[in-house]
Amino acid sequence: MPINLPGKFAIGIAAAVILSSPALAQRGASCHDGMSFPQFLASLKQDAAKAGVSQHAIAAASPYLVYDQGIVNRDRGQRVFGQIFTVFAGRMASESRRVRGQRLIKKYARAFARAENEYGVPPAVITAFWALESDFGAVQGKLPTLRSLVSLAYDCRRAQMFHDETIAALKIIDRGDLTPARMIGSWAGELGQTQFLPRHYLDYAVDYDGDGHRDLLRSAPDVIGSTANYLATGLKWRRGEPWLQEVQVPPNLPWQESDLAIRHPRAKWAKWGVTLASGRPLPNDNLPASLLLPMGRHGPAFLAYPNFAAYTEWNNSLIYSTTAAYLATRIAGAAPMRKPSHPVAQLSHNELRELQRLLAKRGHDVGKIDGILGQKSRIAVKAMQLKYGLPADAWPTADLLARLRAGG
């Protein structure tokens, strides 16, 4: 569930004009056997009927199943998170959101208690996603969901994914949870106050307010129960276990061990000198944890527990997932994040692009060369740090860039 905050609905060109575009026809030809959009839509409706969607639901949805080139343009132009963690978290995990989250936990105490009892997901975890995805329901999007889904299904970038999401949306209508007119959300087709894709809505939405409908747009109890169900059933949340904990790290830590793919018992991290953020010792137990350094060894440090995997599954941006997990700890009562003792040196956008190009020339897969430090770029940085004998904390530095420029 990306954190794509929707903008104003763009009124596009008339469908007949859009569909006559040669470029659009070529995109259709490349992954839909040359079908025009009307032909593609007829085929999709047949697939929906085969999947059990009633003709009544298909007919009700049909006026909304229209192509919008503006949606496709937005999908192709979307950006990933380019801010560093402390800046992004400072804005998204604000004190006001912590306070409001705690108030909402009290307001909907019955629903939160039921969700924790049934699914094992703490209220703070649910509330943090509620905050980041829609600002507690205030920003859910203003675009017709069916229009977004069918446009992205006809486009070739993620055609099968959105074909299936469109059919899931039709099933939601058929089930009686939402009408086509009420199915309004983000440009990417996400729905509700925690921004579920239709397949997640269909599979995990629950009726917690007892009105016979699963309404994730307006019913806070339904949002609470459904988010807990998705985390527990879909993302395998582990009952009674932590998710993230701020720590202090010593200067002589074996930095190559700081990786979400590497887990050690807390007792081993304690042996290496890792302590709680307060300076007190870690519990001397076997609970597995990874050391997460979102800004390298001089920035904030966290132990990420197995439940942190639910965050990276929810959104694979490390900046987003760490922020959501951190906000949940704050709502649950943790102290504010410690500030680094001195500013963390950061390469400029252009320097990061150059770094990525140099890493790619050496055979590393850095993904898109965009000046944004994604997971693939971090892995490549760490590999070169190990080669050069530098502290392997996966944070790009001027020293590493200089060595790559020198061609060593």
Wavefront OBJ file of the C-alpha trace (Angstrom):
o trace
v 0.000 0.000 0.000
v 2.012 2.908 -1.229
v 1.648 6.321 0.343
v 0.579 7.952 -2.896
v -1.363 10.997 -1.735
v -3.996 11.674 -4.401
v -4.427 15.052 -5.978
v -7.382 16.694 -7.682
v -9.278 14.656 -10.211
v -8.068 15.535 -13.688
v -10.869 15.808 -16.230
v -9.353 14.217 -19.323
v -10.038 14.353 -23.035
v -13.160 12.621 -24.282
v -12.743 8.848 -24.297
v -13.257 8.551 -28.053
v -10.414 10.973 -28.692
v -8.126 9.264 -26.196
v -8.792 5.827 -27.619
v -7.910 6.936 -31.144
v -4.339 7.694 -30.129
v -1.825 5.555 -32.113
v 0.460 5.390 -29.074
v -2.365 4.012 -26.968
v -3.265 1.460 -29.647
v 0.355 0.333 -29.723
v 0.395 -0.135 -25.941
v -2.777 -2.160 -26.206
v -1.331 -4.258 -29.004
v 1.786 -5.112 -27.033
v 0.047 -6.955 -24.207
v -3.612 -7.402 -25.183
v -3.316 -9.045 -28.611
v -4.068 -5.782 -30.368
v -7.439 -5.277 -28.686
v -8.912 -1.805 -28.571
v -10.055 -0.624 -25.163
v -13.729 -1.528 -25.815
v -12.640 -5.016 -26.892
v -10.407 -5.318 -23.845
v -13.239 -4.185 -21.576
v -15.618 -6.748 -23.045
v -13.025 -9.451 -22.382
v -12.493 -8.239 -18.829
v -16.237 -8.360 -18.161
v -16.297 -11.936 -19.417
v -13.458 -12.792 -17.035
v -15.371 -11.139 -14.178
v -18.484 -13.198 -14.955
v -16.379 -16.374 -15.023
v -14.970 -15.359 -11.624
v -18.506 -15.231 -10.200
v -19.410 -11.543 -10.510
v -23.107 -11.092 -11.223
v -24.366 -9.384 -14.361
v -26.191 -6.925 -12.102
v -22.889 -5.791 -10.553
v -21.159 -5.612 -13.933
v -23.986 -3.507 -15.355
v -23.927 -1.163 -12.345
v -20.174 -0.693 -12.698
v -20.109 -0.272 -16.485
v -20.585 3.541 -16.592
v -17.464 3.860 -14.427
v -15.272 1.503 -16.475
v -13.738 4.115 -18.763
v -10.166 4.767 -19.806
v -8.261 7.763 -18.408
v -4.831 8.436 -19.882
v -4.125 10.821 -16.994
v -4.138 7.890 -14.552
v -1.610 5.993 -16.667
v 0.591 9.067 -16.891
v 0.573 9.419 -13.114
v 1.476 5.763 -12.659
v 4.415 6.064 -15.026
v 5.614 9.290 -13.432
v 5.336 8.409 -9.752
v 8.391 8.953 -7.561
v 9.670 6.886 -4.701
v 10.743 8.367 -1.393
v 13.781 10.566 -1.865
v 14.032 12.203 1.571
v 16.358 10.915 4.251
v 14.765 9.073 7.136
v 14.959 11.769 9.814
v 13.353 14.363 7.528
v 10.580 12.058 6.354
v 9.910 10.703 9.843
v 9.965 14.192 11.317
v 7.137 15.174 8.999
v 5.093 11.962 8.869
v 5.563 10.707 12.447
v 4.854 14.067 14.021
v 3.983 14.773 17.632
v 0.462 15.773 16.619
v -0.078 12.387 14.992
v 1.240 10.617 18.086
v -1.196 12.535 20.286
v -4.155 12.064 17.970
v -3.375 8.378 17.567
v -3.471 7.883 21.317
v -6.776 9.757 21.528
v -8.319 7.574 18.830
v -7.198 4.439 20.636
v -9.181 5.649 23.646
v -12.163 6.715 21.534
v -12.424 3.331 19.803
v -11.173 1.276 22.728
v -13.741 -1.489 22.205
v -12.823 -2.037 18.554
v -9.100 -1.937 19.286
v -9.455 -4.400 22.176
v -11.457 -6.763 19.981
v -8.888 -6.524 17.179
v -5.979 -7.229 19.500
v -7.818 -10.151 21.067
v -8.766 -11.689 17.709
v -5.649 -10.912 15.681
v -2.876 -10.109 18.155
v -2.065 -6.723 16.574
v -1.489 -3.876 19.089
v -3.589 -0.703 18.743
v -0.508 1.461 18.153
v 0.495 -0.566 15.092
v -2.929 -0.180 13.480
v -3.106 3.506 14.347
v 0.292 4.334 12.852
v -0.767 2.940 9.467
v -4.051 4.822 9.813
v -2.055 8.023 10.307
v 0.404 7.574 7.459
v -1.991 6.217 4.852
v -4.779 8.802 5.123
v -4.135 11.115 8.084
v -6.810 9.201 10.007
v -9.254 9.208 7.104
v -8.891 12.858 6.084
v -7.048 12.150 2.804
v -8.428 9.057 1.083
v -8.442 10.280 -2.502
v -11.057 11.788 -4.779
v -10.828 9.667 -7.918
v -13.299 7.036 -9.181
v -11.634 3.746 -8.319
v -13.035 1.741 -11.225
v -11.742 4.316 -13.710
v -8.257 4.076 -12.201
v -8.214 0.285 -12.079
v -9.422 -0.361 -15.601
v -7.057 2.272 -17.047
v -4.086 0.641 -15.350
v -5.327 -2.799 -16.405
v -5.317 -1.732 -20.055
v -1.852 -0.212 -19.755
v 0.930 -2.754 -20.137
v 3.145 -1.884 -17.173
v 1.177 -3.922 -14.604
v -1.684 -5.219 -16.714
v -2.363 -8.545 -14.978
v -2.175 -7.035 -11.508
v -4.797 -4.399 -12.265
v -6.942 -6.822 -14.279
v -7.232 -8.850 -11.070
v -7.745 -5.739 -8.930
v -10.601 -4.626 -11.207
v -12.356 -7.966 -10.809
v -11.841 -7.771 -7.042
v -13.461 -4.312 -7.034
v -16.441 -5.711 -8.942
v -16.758 -8.460 -6.329
v -16.789 -5.836 -3.570
v -19.698 -4.150 -5.340
v -21.427 -7.496 -5.825
v -21.010 -8.271 -2.127
v -22.812 -5.059 -1.241
v -20.020 -3.327 0.648
v -19.755 -0.318 -1.679
v -21.648 1.000 -4.682
v -19.706 2.021 -7.808
v -20.460 5.675 -7.078
v -19.097 5.407 -3.523
v -15.962 3.624 -4.681
v -13.687 6.673 -4.520
v -10.009 6.549 -3.644
v -6.445 7.256 -4.739
v -5.313 7.392 -8.357
v -3.697 3.961 -7.950
v -7.023 2.324 -7.066
v -6.522 2.061 -3.313
v -9.536 2.367 -1.064
v -10.306 3.414 2.480
v -8.636 4.903 5.488
v -5.710 2.481 5.416
v -5.632 2.396 1.608
v -6.369 -1.225 0.738
v -6.035 -2.448 -2.817
v -9.335 -4.081 -3.852
v -8.008 -7.635 -3.466
v -6.978 -6.852 0.104
v -10.346 -5.188 0.714
v -12.121 -8.256 -0.633
v -10.040 -10.758 1.332
v -9.462 -9.001 4.652
v -12.179 -6.396 5.254
v -14.421 -7.235 8.225
v -17.662 -5.782 9.549
v -16.790 -4.517 13.028
v -19.674 -2.089 13.499
v -22.337 -4.722 12.789
v -24.190 -2.900 10.003
v -23.849 -5.765 7.525
v -21.292 -3.976 5.321
v -17.517 -3.747 5.269
v -17.009 -0.018 4.898
v -13.372 1.038 5.064
v -14.146 4.554 3.844
v -16.404 5.716 6.691
v -16.495 3.177 9.509
v -13.605 3.491 11.977
v -14.381 0.117 13.641
v -14.330 -1.597 10.233
v -11.000 0.094 9.463
v -9.522 -1.072 12.767
v -10.641 -4.685 12.471
v -9.793 -4.984 8.788
v -6.299 -3.542 9.191
v -5.626 -5.968 12.037
v -6.930 -8.866 9.946
v -4.696 -7.945 7.005
v -1.620 -7.590 9.212
v -2.238 -10.863 11.044
v -3.622 -13.059 8.279
v -2.055 -11.544 5.183
v 1.271 -10.279 6.541
v 1.754 -12.880 9.313
v 2.011 -10.555 12.325
v 3.398 -12.452 15.336
v 1.253 -12.001 18.437
v 2.961 -10.639 21.530
v 6.266 -9.772 19.841
v 7.848 -6.335 19.310
v 8.465 -4.802 15.883
v 11.082 -2.045 16.270
v 13.227 -0.702 19.100
v 15.678 2.178 19.083
v 19.171 1.298 20.297
v 22.652 2.745 20.719
v 25.539 1.147 18.851
v 29.256 1.185 19.701
v 31.833 2.642 17.267
v 33.568 -0.723 16.796
v 30.541 -2.797 15.813
v 31.034 -5.284 12.941
v 29.040 -3.092 10.566
v 28.615 -5.765 7.935
v 26.164 -7.425 10.349
v 23.781 -4.448 10.010
v 21.339 -5.805 7.453
v 17.649 -6.731 7.518
v 18.613 -10.059 5.960
v 20.853 -10.863 8.956
v 19.381 -11.803 12.324
v 21.091 -12.492 15.611
v 19.749 -13.125 19.129
v 19.510 -10.015 21.246
v 22.106 -11.581 23.535
v 24.634 -11.451 20.684
v 23.861 -7.810 19.895
v 24.326 -7.102 23.605
v 27.690 -8.883 23.525
v 28.781 -6.593 20.679
v 27.945 -3.557 22.823
v 24.485 -2.638 21.521
v 22.302 -1.148 24.270
v 18.820 0.267 24.586
v 18.473 3.901 23.529
v 18.529 4.867 27.203
v 21.909 3.172 27.635
v 20.491 0.301 29.665
v 21.477 -3.233 28.605
v 19.429 -5.204 26.120
v 17.538 -8.239 27.414
v 19.928 -11.193 27.407
v 17.634 -13.488 25.437
v 17.388 -15.306 22.133
v 14.758 -13.119 20.465
v 16.060 -12.680 16.886
v 16.652 -9.156 15.624
v 18.311 -7.310 12.758
v 20.239 -4.081 13.108
v 18.623 -1.367 10.990
v 20.678 1.743 10.182
v 18.511 3.845 7.838
v 21.209 6.574 7.647
v 24.350 4.580 8.311
v 26.348 4.134 11.474
v 26.203 7.818 12.467
v 22.414 8.077 12.258
v 19.545 6.531 14.206
v 19.835 2.824 14.994
v 17.093 0.267 15.577
v 16.680 -3.401 16.266
v 14.112 -4.694 13.794
v 12.293 -7.822 14.954
v 10.522 -10.442 12.792
v 7.312 -8.376 12.898
v 9.134 -5.621 10.999
v 8.712 -7.801 7.901
v 5.011 -6.872 7.956
v 6.020 -3.241 7.429
v 8.268 -3.938 4.451
v 5.539 -6.128 2.949
v 2.994 -3.354 3.429
v 5.299 -0.897 1.625
v 8.743 -1.888 0.376
v 10.186 1.609 0.817
v 12.598 1.356 3.740
v 11.963 5.006 4.637
v 8.198 4.501 4.784
v 8.308 1.171 6.628
v 10.777 2.434 9.235
v 8.720 5.589 9.768
v 5.487 3.608 10.203
v 7.143 1.271 12.694
v 8.765 4.148 14.571
v 5.478 6.058 14.821
v 3.842 2.921 16.222
v 6.489 2.752 18.964
v 5.844 6.403 19.801
v 2.084 5.901 20.002
v 2.778 2.883 22.225
v 4.781 5.077 24.619
v 8.414 5.022 23.441
v 10.554 8.107 23.881
v 11.341 10.355 20.896
v 14.178 9.263 18.663
v 17.622 10.357 19.787
v 19.208 13.037 17.621
v 22.585 12.192 16.034
v 25.540 13.707 17.867
v 26.447 15.552 14.649
v 24.819 15.942 11.229
v 24.999 12.858 9.031
v 26.919 13.622 5.836
v 24.715 13.134 2.802
v 25.571 13.003 -0.893
v 23.650 15.322 -3.165
v 21.065 14.039 -5.621
v 23.514 14.354 -8.518
v 26.282 12.656 -6.549
v 23.957 9.752 -5.771
v 23.128 9.428 -9.474
v 26.843 9.371 -10.279
v 27.427 6.789 -7.548
v 24.692 4.594 -9.000
v 26.174 4.862 -12.498
v 29.620 3.887 -11.221
v 28.179 0.956 -9.260
v 26.236 -0.200 -12.326
v 29.435 -0.070 -14.422
v 30.957 -2.498 -11.935
v 28.139 -4.947 -12.483
v 25.901 -4.085 -9.535
v 22.132 -3.992 -9.937
v 21.112 -0.625 -8.502
v 17.689 -0.540 -10.118
v 16.761 2.762 -11.731
v 19.544 5.354 -11.751
v 17.513 8.114 -10.152
v 19.586 9.603 -7.338
v 17.414 7.877 -4.724
v 18.928 5.409 -2.275
v 16.720 2.347 -2.674
v 17.348 -1.128 -1.334
v 19.257 -2.310 -4.428
v 21.565 0.687 -4.238
v 22.166 0.076 -0.530
v 23.147 -3.538 -1.229
v 25.583 -2.402 -3.913
v 27.064 0.265 -1.633
v 27.633 -2.303 1.087
v 29.367 -4.673 -1.331
v 31.811 -1.959 -2.403
v 32.404 -0.870 1.198
v 33.417 -4.431 1.997
v 35.722 -4.512 -1.039
v 37.457 -1.278 -0.001
v 37.651 -2.201 3.696
v 35.309 0.617 4.704
v 32.691 0.335 7.482
v 29.966 -1.630 5.668
v 26.893 0.228 6.906
v 25.312 0.614 3.406
v 25.369 4.432 3.648
v 27.021 6.162 0.663
v 29.806 8.572 1.547
v 32.096 11.015 -0.242
v 34.996 8.653 0.470
v 33.258 5.769 -1.315
v 32.345 7.986 -4.266
v 35.951 9.204 -4.551
v 37.251 5.630 -4.636
v 34.736 4.663 -7.307
v 35.726 7.701 -9.371
v 39.364 6.669 -9.091
v 38.438 3.304 -10.534
v 39.984 1.231 -7.798
l 1 2 3 4 5 6 7 8 9 10 11 12 13 14 15 16 17 18 19 20 21 22 23 24 25 26 27 28 29 30 31 32 33 34 35 36 37 38 39 40 41 42 43 44 45 46 47 48 49 50 51 52 53 54 55 56 57 58 59 60 61 62 63 64 65 66 67 68 69 70 71 72 73 74 75 76 77 78 79 80 81 82 83 84 85 86 87 88 89 90 91 92 93 94 95 96 97 98 99 100 101 102 103 104 105 106 107 108 109 110 111 112 113 114 115 116 117 118 119 120 121 122 123 124 125 126 127 128 129 130 131 132 133 134 135 136 137 138 139 140 141 142 143 144 145 146 147 148 149 150 151 152 153 154 155 156 157 158 159 160 161 162 163 164 165 166 167 168 169 170 171 172 173 174 175 176 177 178 179 180 181 182 183 184 185 186 187 188 189 190 191 192 193 194 195 196 197 198 199 200 201 202 203 204 205 206 207 208 209 210 211 212 213 214 215 216 217 218 219 220 221 222 223 224 225 226 227 228 229 230 231 232 233 234 235 236 237 238 239 240 241 242 243 244 245 246 247 248 249 250 251 252 253 254 255 256 257 258 259 260 261 262 263 264 265 266 267 268 269 270 271 272 273 274 275 276 277 278 279 280 281 282 283 284 285 286 287 288 289 290 291 292 293 294 295 296 297 298 299 300 301 302 303 304 305 306 307 308 309 310 311 312 313 314 315 316 317 318 319 320 321 322 323 324 325 326 327 328 329 330 331 332 333 334 335 336 337 338 339 340 341 342 343 344 345 346 347 348 349 350 351 352 353 354 355 356 357 358 359 360 361 362 363 364 365 366 367 368 369 370 371 372 373 374 375 376 377 378 379 380 381 382 383 384 385 386 387 388 389 390 391 392 393 394 395 396 397 398 399 400 401 402 403 404 405 406 407 408
